[in-house]
């Protein structure tokens, strides 16, 4: 077997065992996830990613390993914006806390399937039409500038989401208390509960975010092994990150600007690739500095007009 084949094999084994461990030992049906549990779950997934980074360094070389870590951090940072939207969706539908874990798990697994499809299509297209990378670069540049200038008052409105409107218009949806169920049978008819609506909205939201994150990963590396593994590790850690961050959503006011700068840098990197090759470790340094800097700046500075201790 080649080093890449060994990497895929070990990755598959690690993910299956990790999911069994995570779901079997960390998660129990109908149980609330405490901050302490969320912390250890996050440490578990991040630690696993770091160990896999070390394995890739040994098996596939330093360049592939650094590309993986850069892509993983890129995906992880964009996931934080994703989580803030998830929190709004749960709040809008008044989902009970004991149902959070299962709903998140199903929504994230659905998102993984769609991401795998997007990545596969992207790999095929780039192999045939390399110039698509420049379109990705322009798109990331536009997205980064738009995110940097975005008005923080323009909040995500779940009721305007296309998945929400489609399901309530064309499917049988009931607002009856779901009691942990995804479907309810009434008069020999099956109705979807609000939990089913939330699952679909989580998956659709992640797909929308993937339109930014996947091109950004392609800018870091076009190696399928890097793209697949970094995405899967980042997305599987979303559930624990959600529980860890849900009480701190208002503490990262400037994180979107940090992410925006990273997207602008990655977009410019893609567009300039024909003239100058920027080493992957430079991308890693920029990602770490921008994200770390924006988080630290958020913790020590409040947005103007927000009194001390006031929640947005």
VOZA-132212 format. One record per atom (N, C-alpha, C): x, y, z; residue in one letter. Coordinates in steps of 0.001 Angstrom, whole numbers, padded with zeros to 6 digits, always signed. Layout:
XYZA/...
% end
This chain:
+000830-001200+000000X/+000000+000000+000000X/+000869+001258+000000X/+000392+002285-000687X/+001114+003550-000732X/+000875+004315+000574X/+001738+005324+000875X/+001530+006133+002087X/+000142+006771+002148X/-000363+007266+000998X/-001682+007895+000982X/-002770+006870+001307X/-002643+005657+000766X/-003630+004614+001059X/-003620+004241+002539X/-002411+004183+003121X/-002304+003929+004558X/-002972+005042+005354X/-002801+006278+004893X/-003403+007425+005578X/-004923+007326+005567X/-005491+006993+004397X/-006946+006832+004306X/-007429+005705+005214X/-006705+004596+005234X/-007095+003447+006050X/-007077+003801+007536X/-005974+004389+007997X/-005857+004765+009411X/-006909+005817+009765X/-007126+006757+008863X/-008136+007797+009094X/-009518+007174+009284X/-009887+006240+008405X/-011187+005577+008506X/-011342+004836+009824X/-010302+004099+010211X/-010344+003353+011476X/-010474+004298+012662X/-009685+005374+012649X/-009703+006352+013747X/-011076+006998+013884X/-011684+007391+012763X/-012985+008056+012803X/-014069+007121+013337X/-014075+005875+012873X/-015088+004910+013339X/-014944+004670+014843X/-013723+004423+015295X/-013485+004188+016724X/-013806+005433+017554X/-013451+006599+017020X/-013706+007851+017744X/-015199+008106+017898X/-015970+007831+016845X/-017416+008024+016913X/-018043+007067+017921X/-017580+005822+017926X/-018089+004850+018901X/-017770+005317+020320X/-016554+005782+020508X/-016119+006257+021826X/-016907+007495+022241X/-017027+008446+021315X/-017700+009710+021600X/-019180+009486+021909X/-019847+008726+021041X/-021281+008509+021199X/-021591+007548+022346X/-020692+006596+022567X/-020955+005600+023590X/-020631+006062+025000X/-019543+006808+025155X/-019100+007188+026494X/-019441+008627+026864X/-019418+009517+025867X/-019658+010921+026154X/-021133+011305+026067X/-021908+010573+025264X/-023271+010996+024963X/-024289+009963+025429X/-025334+010447+026073X/-026445+009591+026481X/-027745+010248+026045X/-028651+009432+025512X/-029900+009948+024983X/-030692+010683+026068X/-031189+011882+025710X/-032023+012636+026621X/-031275+013326+027745X/-029954+013294+027701X/-029158+013906+028763X/-028567+015228+028300X/-028596+016220+029192X/-028013+017511+028864X/-026492+017400+028862X/-025877+018154+027955X/-024409+018157+027877X/-023866+019328+028681X/-023125+019022+029727X/-022575+020071+030584X/-021373+020727+029920X/-020988+021890+030469X/-019821+022606+029944X/-018556+021760+030104X/-018481+021033+031227X/-017322+020178+031482X/-017228+019062+030444X/-018365+018426+030151X/-018379+017360+029144X/-018013+017908+027774X/-018573+019080+027435X/-018280+019703+026141X/-016796+020027+026019X/-016205+020473+027133X/-014775+020796+027131X/-013944+019554+026816X/-014248+018437+027502X/-013474+017220+027277X/-013737+016610+025906X/-014962+016779+025394X/-015250+016323+024034X/-014433+017124+023019X/-014355+018445+023241X/-013574+019293+022337X/-012100+018941+022392X/-011586+018712+023614X/-010191+018298+023770X/-009958+016979+023047X/-010918+016081+023153X/-010826+014771+022510X/-010669+014913+020995X/-011553+015710+020354X/-011517+015843+018896X/-010317+016653+018420X/-009970+017698+019154X/-008796+018493+018783X/-007526+017670+018961X/-007449+016941+020078X/-006289+016082+020326X/-006134+015012+019267X/-007261+014442+018845X/-007242+013422+017799X/-006725+014020+016488X/-007138+015251+016196X/-006683+015935+014977X/-005181+016201+015021X/-004690+016595+016200X/-003255+016854+016353X/-002456+015556+016189X/-002957+014451+016767X/-002290+013153+016619X/-002270+012718+015161X/-003378+012972+014457X/-003442+012612+013038X/-002470+013466+012227X/-002327+014731+012624X/-001341+015618+012002X/+000059+015019+012149X/+000377+014509+013350X/+001674+013876+013575X/+001856+012628+012727X/+000775+011844+012594X/+000839+010639+011764X/+001090+011010+010302X/+000393+012053+009811X/+000579+012480+008425X/+002004+012986+008189X/+002544+013669+009183X/+003928+014159+009068X/+004879+012976+008865X/+004665+011929+009646X/+005525+010748+009568X/+005288+009955+008279X/+004023+009820+007885X/+003669+008942+006764X/+003727+009643+005412X/+003279+010920+005362X/+003127+011604+004071X/+004062+012787+003880X/+004790+013163+004918X/+005725+014272+004786X/+005229+015553+005429X/+006162+016473+005685X/+005859+017714+006391X/+004879+018596+005627X/+005039+018703+004305X/+004198+019602+003524X/+002732+019191+003581X/+002465+017883+003431X/+001089+017388+003493X/+000505+017590+004884X/+001321+017333+005906X/+000850+017483+007283X/+000522+018941+007612X/+001392+019864+007212X/+001137+021288+007467X/-000086+021759+006678X/-000264+021232+005466X/-001459+021558+004673X/-002717+021100+005399X/-002660+019897+005976X/-003800+019375+006742X/-004125+020288+007910X/-003110+020676+008693X/-003354+021509+009866X/-003877+022886+009470X/-003359+023449+008382X/-003841+024754+007899X/-005310+024658+007492X/-005638+023609+006735X/-007014+023412+006279X/-007949+023149+007460X/-007469+022371+008423X/-008267+022058+009610X/-008584+023324+010407X/-007585+024182+010616X/-007805+025425+011355X/-008734+026361+010589X/-008587+026373+009258X/-009474+027184+008436X/-010923+026737+008603X/-011148+025429+008519X/-012487+024876+008672X/-013022+025112+010085X/-012164+024944+011075X/-012572+025105+012470X/-013020+026537+012735X/-012294+027496+012185X/-012630+028898+012414X/-013953+029258+011748X/-014161+028776+010532X/-015425+029039+009848X/-016577+028321+010550X/-016274+027211+011211X/-017298+026478+011959X/-017836+027311+013113X/-017015+028190+013655X/-017452+029012+014785X/-018572+029947+014359X/-018470+030521+013168X/-019563+031339+012634X/-020804+030473+012426X/-020575+029248+011973X/-021640+028278+011765X/-022403+028034+013061X/-021664+027879+014140X/-022255+027570+015441X/-023150+028699+015931X/-022745+029948+015694X/-023559+031076+016123X/-024938+031031+015458X/-024978+030592+014199X/-026261+030445+013495X/-027046+029264+014073X/-026358+028170+014391X/-027012+027010+015004X/-027741+027430+016287X/-027080+028254+017095X/-027661+028689+018364X/-028948+029472+018132X/-028969+030330+017112X/-030168+031093+016777X/-031304+030169+016343X/-030973+029117+015581X/-031992+028159+015126X/-032605+027422+016313X/-031778+026935+017224X/-032282+026231+018406X/-033165+027151+019254X/-032752+028405+019383X/-033512+029365+020176X/-034855+029672+019520X/-034852+029841+018198X/-036072+030179+017456X/-037126+029085+017607X/-036712+027821+017532X/-037643+026690+017615X/-037855+026198+019051X/-037226+026866+020007X/-037379+026509+021417X/-037116+025025+021666X/-036019+024540+021088X/-035640+023130+021261X/-035169+022917+022694X/-035661+021854+023317X/-035250+021552+024691X/-033808+021080+024722X/-033125+021449+025783X/-031686+021195+025864X/-031345+019708+025789X/-032212+018860+026318X/-031909+017428+026300X/-031961+016836+024885X/-032532+017599+023921X/-032598+017133+022532X/-031474+017690+021662X/-030701+018629+022218X/-029648+019282+021443X/-028689+018276+020807X/-028194+017362+021623X/-027120+016473+021182X/-027529+015608+019987X/-028715+014978+020089X/-029166+014098+018999X/-029431+014879+017720X/-030083+016040+017864X/-030401+016866+016691X/-029121+017335+016000X/-028155+017772+016791X/-026875+018202+016233X/-026170+017054+015519X/-026181+015882+016145X/-025494+014731+015562X/-026055+014388+014186X/-027378+014289+014083X/-028003+013923+012807X/-027765+015011+011762X/-027905+016281+012172X/-027677+017388+011230X/-026253+017412+010726X/-025291+017143+011620X/-023878+017164+011231X/-023536+015986+010322X/-024099+014812+010606X/-023845+013649+009744X/-024417+013874+008342X/-025586+014513+008258X/-026147+014873+006946X/-025229+015851+006221X/-024714+016819+006967X/-023818+017812+006374X/-022553+017156+005840X/-022045+016142+006554X/-020843+015438+006104X/-021052+014778+004747X/-022222+014189+004567X/-022526+013529+003287X/-022494+014543+002148X/-023153+015685+002367X/-023187+016717+001322X/-021802+017304+001068X/-021010+017485+002130X/-019649+018001+001956X/-018806+017035+001138X/-018949+015741+001410X/-018193+014741+000657X/-018522+014829-000833X/-019805+015054-001133X/-020225+015198-002540X/-019602+016454-003149X/-019679+017579-002438X/-019110+018837-002930X/-017611+018708-003190X/-016909+018085-002235X/-015464+017944-002373X/-015122+017072-003572X/-015858+015972-003740X/-015606+015061-004866X/-015810+015772-006198X/-016889+016542-006288X/-017154+017310-007523X/-016050+018336-007742X/-015638+019022-006659X/-014590+020030-006771X/-013266+019455-007230X/-012888+018288-006696X/-011634+017632-007091X/-011649+017292-008576X/-012774+016739-009049X/-012891+016363-010471X/-012797+017598-011360X/-013526+018659-010984X/-013537+019877-011806X/-012156+020529-011872X/-011466+020593-010726X/-010149+021239-010703X/-009126+020429-011491X/-009233+019106-011438X/-008324+018259-012225X/-008512+018468-013724X/-009744+018771-014123X/-010032+018976-015548X/-009882+020437-015966X/-010282+021337-015083X/-010259+022774-015400X/-009551+023521-014262X/-008236+023606-014338X/-007455+024198-013250X/-007808+025666-013031X/-008283+026343-014084X/-008598+027765-013971X/-009757+028043-013006X/-010502+027007-012620X/-011592+027187-011655X/-011052+027718-010326X/-009785+027398-010021X/-009177+027896-008781X/-009186+029419-008728X/-009033+030073-009891X/-009046+031536-009914X/-010449+032079-009632X/-011470+031324-010063X/-012852+031709-009746X/-013076+031571-008237X/-012546+030483-007666X/-012614+030307-006218X/-011931+031478-005506X/-010788+031891-006027X/-010044+032995-005431X/-010856+034276-005423X/-011496+034594-006547X/-012332+035794-006631X/-013513+035705-005669X/-014094+034511-005589X/-015239+034304-004707X/-014845+034503-003239X/-013686+033965-002857X/-013216+034124-001481X/-012882+035574-001167X/-012303+036258-002142X/-011974+037678-001967X/-013247+038486-001743X/-014257+038229-002568X/-015555+038911-002435X/-016204+038593-001089X/-016192+037294-000714X/-016802+036869+000544X/-016102+037496+001742X/-014761+037530+001700X/-014000+038110+002795X/-014293+039583+002984X/-014328+040334+001879X/-014613+041777+001955X/-016032+042009+002470X/-016973+041201+001969X/-018371+041331+002397X/-018511+041020+003889X/-017808+039977+004361X/-017871+039605+005778X/-017240+040678+006651X/-016134+041266+006181X/-015444+042289+006963X/-016322+043529+007142X/-017100+043850+006116X/-017925+045060+006153X/-019340+044801+006654X/-019643+043537+006994X/-021015+043167+007372X/-021470+043921+008610X/-022738+044277+008610X/-023345+044963+009758X/-023722+043918+010803X/-023161+044001+012017X/-023460+043009+013050X/-024925+042969+013458X/-025679+044052+013108X/-027096+044088+013453X/-027938+043217+012516X/-027373+042853+011351X/-028106+042021+010392X/-028015+040560+010811X/-028936+040145+011662X/-028890+038791+012198X/-029559+037794+011266X/-029155+036543+011407X/-029765+035443+010671X/-031204+035254+011159X/-032153+035159+010215X/-033560+034967+010560X/-034018+033596+010063X/-034191+032637+010989X/-034554+031270+010584X/-035808+031195+009735X/-036797+032039+010028X/-038063+031966+009285X/-037912+032366+007819X/-036786+032988+007461X/-036544+033356+006069X/-035672+032333+005350X/-035249+031296+006060X/-034412+030251+005475X/-035197+029459+004438X/-034556+029106+003318X/-035250+028409+002229X/-035737+027025+002652X/-034966+026344+003510X/-035370+025020+003986X/-036631+025137+004843X/-036672+026146+005689X/-037844+026394+006544X/-039097+026619+005688X/-038986+027517+004718X/-040142+027852+003883X/-040598+026664+003043X/-039622+025904+002515X/-039959+024739+001681X/-040690+023678+002503X/-040182+023362+003692X/-040771+022294+004506X/-042167+022663+004991X/-042356+023913+005404X/-043670+024317+005905X/-044684+024479+004772X/-044191+024660+003549X/-045111+024838+002423X/-045481+023515+001757X/-044519+022595+001640X/-044757+021386+000844X/-044794+020087+001664X/-044509+020143+002953X/-044498+018927+003772X/-045448+019069+004956X/-045789+017913+005532X/-046640+017923+006721X/-045763+018187+007949X/-045900+019363+008494X/-045114+019737+009670X/-046077+020138+010776X/-045848+019616+011966X/-046684+019958+013112X/-045877+020740+014140X/-046563+021660+014798X/-045913+022438+015856X/-046169+021819+017227X/-046784+020632+017216X/-047036+019907+018471X/-045719+019598+019182X/-045723+019599+020514X/-044532+019296+021298X/-043959+017942+020853X/-042717+017921+020335X/-042165+016681+019766X/-041809+015610+020792X/-041513+016004+022026X/-041115+015057+023085X/-039975+014140+022620X/-039003+014755+021934X/-037827+014011+021484X/-038026+013246+020186X/-039225+013335+019589X/-039509+012582+018365X/-039293+013454+017122X/-038933+012796+016023X/-038745+013504+014754X/-039984+013421+013869X/-040837+012443+014122X/-042111+012327+013394X/-043218+011971+014384X/-044444+012374+014036X/-045629+012051+014836X/-046710+011547+013891X/-047384+010452+014253X/-048475+009910+013429X/-049812+010384+013988X/-050603+011013+013134X/-051932+011478+013491X/-052907+011155+012364X/-054012+010492+012679X/-055031+010142+011673X/-054421+009404+010478X/-053542+008420+010807X/-052872+007605+009778X/-051989+008422+008834X/-051610+009589+009279X/-050690+010421+008500X/-049462+010739+009341X/-048293+010748+008691X/-047044+011036+009395X/-046703+012521+009242X/-046472+013174+010368X/-046104+014589+010369X/-044669+014749+010883X/-043942+015649+010275X/-042609+015994+010766X/-042745+016945+011942X/-041920+016738+012966X/-041928+017659+014101X/-040916+018781+013865X/-040915+019733+014764X/-039963+020845+014635X/-038515+020354+014734X/-038298+019212+015409X/-036940+018673+015493X/-036435+018273+014109X/-037332+017721+013280X/-036943+017370+011904X/-036613+018620+011104X/-037400+019667+011311X/-037146+020931+010618X/-035780+021482+011023X/-035475+021408+012311X/-034190+021909+012808X/-033031+021119+012203X/-033162+019781+012136X/-032106+018939+011558X/-031813+019361+010120X/-032865+019535+009323X/-032690+019922+007918X/-032073+021310+007824X/-032517+022228+008682X/-031968+023582+008640X/-030495+023609+009037X/-030101+022767+009988X/-028690+022685+010361X/-027854+022203+009182X/-028350+021167+008488X/-027613+020615+007351X/-027509+021637+006216X/-028624+022329+005925X/-028632+023328+004852X/-027711+024493+005206X/-027737+024921+006475X/-026857+026005+006925X/-025398+025631+006732X/-025057+024381+007083X/-023670+023940+006920X/-023283+023894+005449X/-024229+023502+004587X/-023951+023475+003145X/-023629+024879+002646X/-024404+025867+003114X/-024171+027256+002710X/-022787+027723+003161X/-022420+027382+004398X/-021089+027750+004900X/-019994+027006+004145X/-020311+025778+003696X/-019320+024990+002960X/-018950+025651+001637X/-019854+026471+001089X/-019563+027175-000159X/-018394+028138+000014X/-018160+028586+001255X/-016992+029421+001556X/-015794+028568+001958X/-016038+027615+002846X/-014925+026896+003464X/-014226+025924+002521X/-014980+025221+001685X/-014358+024230+000794X/-013440+024892-000240X/-013870+025989-000917X/-012921+026680-001801X/-011679+027164-001060X/-011848+027583+000218X/-010694+028037+001000X/-009711+026900+001239X/-010225+025707+001455X/-009353+024543+001653X/-008645+024179+000348X/-009350+024281-000766X/-008724+024023-002075X/-007577+024997-002327X/-007687+026205-001759X/-006611+027183-001923X/-005371+026769-001154X/-005570+026032-000064X/-004440+025577+000752X/-003799+024340+000146X/-004631+023424-000327X/-004119+022181-000922X/-005164+021581-001842X/-004689+020986-002955X/-005596+020268-003844X/-005502+018748-003652X/-004798+018333-002608X/-004700+016906-002316X/-006004+016417-001690X/-006691+015476-002332X/-007965+014982-001778X/-007849+014509-000339X/-006720+013854+000012X/-006563+013336+001372X/-006568+014471+002392X/-005986+015607+002045X/-005971+016767+002939X/-007361+017370+003054X/-008041+017512+001928X/-009356+018158+001901X/-010390+017338+002662X/-010439+016032+002383X/-011418+015166+003051X/-011172+015093+004563X/-009939+014795+004950X/-009655+014573+006370X/-009831+015834+007195X/-009377+016979+006688X/-009504+018235+007441X/-010973+018607+007622X/-011777+018428+006576X/-013204+018736+006663X/-013912+017851+007665X/-013649+016554+007582X/-014347+015608+008462X/-013963+015823+009918X/-012683+016020+010198X/-012263+016277+011578X/-012902+017558+012116X/-012933+018605+011302X/-013491+019885+011754X/-014989+019782+012001X/-015706+019111+011088X/-017167+019024+011203X/-017575+018104+012354X/-016860+016998+012552X/-017209+016094+013641X/-016982+016739+015015X/-016133+017755+015077X/-015918+018460+016335X/-016916+019577+016578X/-017860+019772+015627X/-018823+020866+015734X/-019748+020721+016937X/-020171+019479+017206X/-021162+019249+018264X/-020612+019678+019632X/-019405+019243+019945X/-018816+019618+021232X/-018498+021107+021277X/-018079+021661+020136X/-017767+023091+020072X/-019025+023923+020293X/-020159+023419+019815X/-021439+024104+020007X/-021735+024272+021494X/-021621+023188+022260X/-021921+023243+023688X/-020893+024079+024443X/-019683+024117+023914X/-018630+024880+024575X/-018801+026378+024346X/-019288+026763+023156X/-019346+028174+022778X/-020707+028827+022972X/-021754+028016+023184X/-023099+028614+023182X/-023294+029661+024269X/-022528+029576+025356X/-022631+030588+026394X/-021694+031757+026189X/-020936+031714+025093X/-019935+032765+024881X/-020065+033414+023508X/-021246+033312+022897X/-021407+033854+021543X/-021181+035358+021469X/-021444+036046+022582X/-021307+037505+022573X/-019917+037972+022973X/-018999+037037+023179X/-017648+037401+023594X/-016674+037495+022419X/-017130+037151+021208X/-016233+037131+020054X/-016722+038095+018971X/-016879+039357+019365X/-017407+040372+018444X/-016564+040532+017187X/-015249+040383+017328X/-014354+040678+016209X/-013857+039421+015481X/-014364+038257+015870X/-013958+037029+015190X/-014318+037039+013699X/-015529+037515+013310X/-015844+037561+011871X/-014823+038368+011065X/-014299+039468+011663X/-013288+040259+010952X/-011990+039464+010789X/-011624+038688+011813X/-010430+037846+011720X/-010580+036798+010636X/-011768+036164+010595X/-012039+035162+009554X/-012040+035820+008181X/-012603+037027+008099X/-012671+037750+006827X/-011273+038029+006277X/-010356+038438+007161X/-008977+038716+006728X/-008321+037445+006197X/-008584+036323+006862X/-008034+035041+006401X/-008574+034708+005011X/-009882+034888+004807X/-010486+034590+003499X/-009907+035492+002405X/-009705+036764+002747X/-009123+037694+001773X/-007696+037263+001419X/-006920+036887+002428X/-005553+036410+002186X/-005548+035158+001312X/-006415+034196+001651X/-006479+032950+000879X/-006913+033218-000561X/-007889+034136-000726X/-008338+034487-002075X/-007226+035118-002894X/-006479+036054-002292X/-005350+036698-002977X/-004248+035678-003293X/-004055+034736-002370X/-003052+033684-002574X/-003396+032851-003813X/-004676+032528-003962X/-005100+031738-005122X/-004902+032521-006426X/-005256+033800-006388X/-005153+034623-007594X/-003700+034883-007982X/-002811+034942-006988X/-001393+035245-007256X/-000563+033997-007518X/-001191+032833-007407X/-000440+031577-007504X/+000285+031417-008842X/-000264+031994-009895X/+000354+031879-011223X/+001700+032616-011258X/+001791+033713-010464X/+002999+034540-010481X/+003964+034209-009342X/+003403+033849-008180X/+004251+033587-007017X/+003638+032482-006169X/+004476+031559-005732X/+003992+030466-004886X/+004271+030809-003424X/+003193+030885-002633X/+003325+031173-001201X/+003338+029843-000450X/+004402+029551+000288X/+004494+028267+001013X/+003317+028057+001960X/+002951+026800+002152X/+001777+026484+002965X/+001977+026890+004419X/+003227+026885+004902X/+003440+027267+006302X/+003129+028743+006525X/+003248+029570+005462X/+002882+030982+005572X/+001377+031106+005799X/+000607+030284+005080X/-000847+030274+005271X/-001193+029880+006697X/-000502+028883+007224X/-000752+028435+008597X/-000479+029556+009596X/+000628+030273+009401X/+000982+031380+010304X/-000077+032480+010245X/-000507+032835+009024X/-001516+033887+008854X/-002829+033485+009523X/-003244+032238+009335X/-004497+031755+009929X/-004434+031833+011450X/-003347+031337+012023X/-003198+031333+013486X/-003173+032763+014035X/-002407+033653+013408X/-002294+035034+013886X/-003631+035779+013786X/-004315+035629+012662X/-005590+036347+012461X/-006670+035855+013418X/-006799+034545+013540X/-007840+033994+014405X/-007512+034240+015874X/-006272+033952+016257X/-005871+034191+017644X/-005964+035657+018009X/-005523+036526+017090X/-005569+037965+017342X/-006992+038486+017482X/-007902+038016+016607X/-009290+038493+016666X/-009994+038010+017927X/-009674+036793+018386X/-010272+036266+019616X/-009775+037055+020827X/-008469+037274+020893X/-007903+038038+022011X/-008429+039470+022015X/-008495+040088+020837X/-008999+041462+020741X/-010460+041529+021183X/-011247+040485+020830X/-012655+040437+021227X/-012805+040341+022741X/-011912+039584+023367X/-012006+039385+024818X/-011678+040651+025607X/-010844+041519+025020X/-010397+042705+025753X/-011017+044007+025252X/-011829+043932+024192X/-012485+045139+023674X/-013944+044821+023363X/-014815+045738+023725X/-016223+045596+023402X/-016577+046517+022256X/-017633+046113+021511X/-018124+046980+020446X/-018594+048297+021050X/-018402+049381+020316X/-018874+050686+020784X/-020376+050676+020922X/-020837+051297+021994X/-022292+051384+022193X/-022839+050251+023029X/-021998+049280+023387X/-022438+048175+024230X/-021923+048408+025646X/-022791+048716+026585X/-022345+048914+027959X/-021725+047648+028506X/-020886+047812+029498X/-020182+046687+030110X/-021197+045671+030617X/-021010+044406+030181X/-021859+043333+030661X/-023146+043156+029919X/-023466+044077+028975X/-024713+043965+028229X/-024560+042986+027085X/-025578+042147+026915X/-025565+041172+025832X/-026179+041780+024606X/-025585+041479+023443X/-026099+042043+022204X/-027501+041502+021923X/
% end
